[in-house]
Every structure is written in C-alpha cells, then in structure tokens.
C-alpha cells in the first residue's frame, strides 16, 4: 500500500514600501512580516473549505486590506482587526507568481491614511478576515507619504 506523506502548508508574509507622495521617490522598505491565516467559521481557510465543497456564500478572492492600532496577538478565532483605523485599502495588483504563490499589492494614499503608528494589518475576502498580523516593528506614517503593501501567499508540500 502506498501512503501519502506530503502535507500542504500555507503561509503569508508582507512588507510595506513608503513613498514620497509628491515625488514618488521610495523613502523606505520595511522587513517582511509573517502573519496568521485564520481558521474559524466563515473566515480564512474555512472559506476555502466551503468553496471546495461548492458553498460560495463567501468568495475566497482577496479584495481589500485594513491597518489598525490594536496590539493583541493574532489568533485563529480573529474575525477582524482589534482596532481598525484604515479600512477598504485598495487591491492595486494581483498575480500568480508561480503555481504555488500568489502576489498581492495594496495601495494606501497619503489622503486615505491618517498620520500615526500602526501595529496591525489584515487582508480580507470581502468583509471576511483571511489573515491578520502584528506589524513588527510598528509602521509610522507621516504627512506626505503614500504606502504600498506587498503581500505573498505561498502553498507548500512538506
């Protein structure tokens, strides 16, 4: 008898690029942050499970992101950010980088993002949380800065 020993893993990571809103010059790029893909009823991986079974009540497509000031550690039961401040962050670009990697890019203009320090980031399938993370180190946004968030989701056989 042949036994399948592979198991599939999924992980996501993101980084921010901060741009001068007037000149378009790159000011800085943060380090990559890992996140937690949630696994609770009608959120995160549970949406994928339901879609595979033909239940399309919630679409699996990543459509937006949020940033907030909450500092609670992410857990699998999260359904939103703890203290969202910037909602409906536009998905500016999406690609299939390889057969097992998704690339997403979100854009936050200076006008849409209040100055301040942000500690949490999440991506959403419509209004359903897919993944949440604490931003480490925290992201400080100042006047005249646009932000892009580059996000990858990888699927692995381990």
C-alpha positions as CSV (number, residue, x, y, z in Angstrom):
1,X,0.0,0.0,0.0
2,X,1.3,3.5,-0.9
3,X,0.9,6.2,1.8
4,X,0.7,9.9,1.1
5,X,3.3,11.6,3.4
6,X,3.0,15.1,2.0
7,X,1.0,17.7,3.7
8,X,0.2,21.1,2.4
9,X,1.1,24.2,4.3
10,X,0.0,27.8,3.6
11,X,1.8,30.9,4.8
12,X,1.7,34.6,4.1
13,X,4.1,37.5,4.5
14,X,4.1,41.2,3.7
15,X,6.2,44.3,3.7
16,X,5.5,48.0,3.3
17,X,7.1,50.5,1.0
18,X,6.7,54.1,2.0
19,X,6.8,56.7,-0.9
20,X,7.1,60.4,-1.0
21,X,3.5,61.3,-2.2
22,X,4.8,64.3,-4.3
23,X,7.9,62.9,-6.0
24,X,7.1,59.2,-6.0
25,X,10.6,58.5,-4.5
26,X,10.9,55.5,-2.3
27,X,11.6,56.5,1.2
28,X,12.0,53.1,2.9
29,X,11.0,49.5,2.8
30,X,10.2,47.5,5.9
31,X,11.3,44.0,6.7
32,X,9.0,41.1,5.7
33,X,6.3,40.3,8.4
34,X,4.7,36.9,8.7
35,X,1.0,36.6,9.5
36,X,-1.6,34.2,10.8
37,X,-4.1,32.9,8.3
38,X,-7.2,32.4,10.5
39,X,-9.2,29.2,10.6
40,X,-12.7,29.9,12.1
41,X,-16.2,29.6,10.8
42,X,-16.7,31.7,7.7
43,X,-13.3,33.3,7.8
44,X,-9.8,32.5,6.5
45,X,-9.2,28.9,5.5
46,X,-12.8,27.9,6.3
47,X,-13.9,29.9,3.3
48,X,-11.6,27.8,1.1
49,X,-13.0,24.6,2.6
50,X,-16.6,25.8,1.9
51,X,-15.6,26.9,-1.7
52,X,-14.1,23.4,-2.4
53,X,-17.5,21.9,-1.4
54,X,-19.4,24.2,-3.7
55,X,-20.6,26.6,-1.0
56,X,-19.8,30.0,-2.4
57,X,-21.6,32.1,0.2
58,X,-18.3,33.8,0.8
59,X,-15.9,34.4,-2.1
60,X,-12.3,33.4,-1.5
61,X,-10.9,36.3,-3.5
62,X,-8.8,38.7,-1.5
63,X,-10.4,42.1,-2.1
64,X,-9.0,44.6,0.5
65,X,-6.8,45.2,3.5
66,X,-7.0,47.1,6.7
67,X,-4.5,48.7,9.1
68,X,-5.1,49.4,12.7
69,X,-3.7,50.3,16.1
70,X,-4.6,47.1,18.0
71,X,-1.7,45.3,19.7
72,X,-3.4,42.0,20.7
73,X,-1.6,38.8,19.5
74,X,-3.4,37.4,16.4
75,X,-5.2,34.1,16.9
76,X,-7.2,31.7,14.7
77,X,-10.5,33.0,16.0
78,X,-10.0,36.6,14.9
79,X,-12.7,37.9,12.6
80,X,-11.4,41.5,12.2
81,X,-8.5,43.7,13.4
82,X,-8.7,44.6,17.0
83,X,-8.7,48.4,16.3
84,X,-9.1,49.1,12.6
85,X,-8.3,52.6,11.5
86,X,-7.8,52.4,7.8
87,X,-10.4,50.3,6.0
88,X,-11.0,49.4,2.4
89,X,-7.4,49.6,1.4
90,X,-7.5,49.1,-2.4
91,X,-6.0,46.0,-4.1
92,X,-3.9,47.6,-6.8
93,X,-2.3,44.5,-8.3
94,X,-2.6,40.7,-8.1
95,X,-0.6,37.9,-9.8
96,X,0.1,34.2,-9.8
97,X,3.9,34.3,-9.3
98,X,4.2,30.6,-9.7
99,X,1.9,27.5,-9.5
100,X,2.0,27.8,-5.7
101,X,2.4,31.6,-4.9
102,X,0.0,34.5,-5.0
103,X,1.3,38.1,-5.1
104,X,-1.0,40.9,-3.9
105,X,-0.2,44.6,-3.7
106,X,-2.3,47.2,-1.8
107,X,-2.1,51.0,-2.1
108,X,-2.8,53.5,0.6
109,X,-2.6,57.2,-0.4
110,X,-1.5,59.9,1.9
111,X,-5.0,61.3,2.0
112,X,-6.6,58.0,3.0
113,X,-4.2,57.2,5.8
114,X,-4.1,59.3,8.9
115,X,-0.6,60.1,10.4
116,X,0.2,57.8,13.2
117,X,1.7,54.5,14.3
118,X,0.1,51.2,13.1
119,X,0.5,47.9,14.8
120,X,-1.8,45.5,12.9
121,X,-2.5,44.6,9.3
122,X,-5.1,42.2,7.8
123,X,-6.3,41.0,4.4
124,X,-9.9,40.3,3.7
125,X,-12.2,38.2,1.3
126,X,-14.9,40.9,1.0
127,X,-15.7,41.6,4.7
128,X,-14.3,38.3,5.9
129,X,-10.9,38.2,7.5
130,X,-8.4,35.9,5.8
131,X,-5.2,36.8,7.7
132,X,-4.0,39.1,10.5
133,X,-0.6,40.1,11.8
134,X,1.1,42.4,14.2
135,X,3.4,44.8,12.3
136,X,6.9,44.5,13.7
137,X,8.4,46.9,14.1
138,X,5.3,49.2,14.1
139,X,4.7,51.3,11.0
140,X,4.9,55.0,11.5
141,X,3.2,57.1,8.8
142,X,3.9,60.8,8.4
143,X,2.4,63.6,6.3
144,X,3.2,63.4,2.6
145,X,3.6,59.6,2.5
146,X,1.9,57.0,0.3
147,X,2.2,53.3,1.3
148,X,2.1,50.1,-0.7
149,X,1.9,46.7,1.0
150,X,3.4,43.8,-0.9
151,X,1.8,40.5,0.2
152,X,2.6,36.9,-0.8
153,X,0.7,33.7,0.0
154,X,2.7,30.5,-0.5
155,X,1.4,26.9,-0.6
156,X,4.0,24.2,0.2
157,X,4.1,20.4,0.2
158,X,6.1,19.4,3.2
